[in-house]
């Protein structure tokens, strides 16, 4: 998935990524989540999705773990605070 971002301010980029992230979580699609993470990404879950502190490494691992956790949690409506 290639994402076109029209406005390139830090806030605009973060807001667009969070919108895509929320949509991917709502869809339950591991591939949609995977498209948002680089293969060498790292995710620090601070008790939000797993009820414990953990670090995930690799886009595929992150997307699979988030997909599984979100099947029950149904999180969404993320936003950036300027």
ABEGO torsion letter per residue (X at the ends): XBBBBABABAAAAAAAAAAAAAAAAAAGBAAAAAAABBAABBBBBBGAAAGBBBBBBEAAAAAAAAAAAAAAAGBEGBBBBX
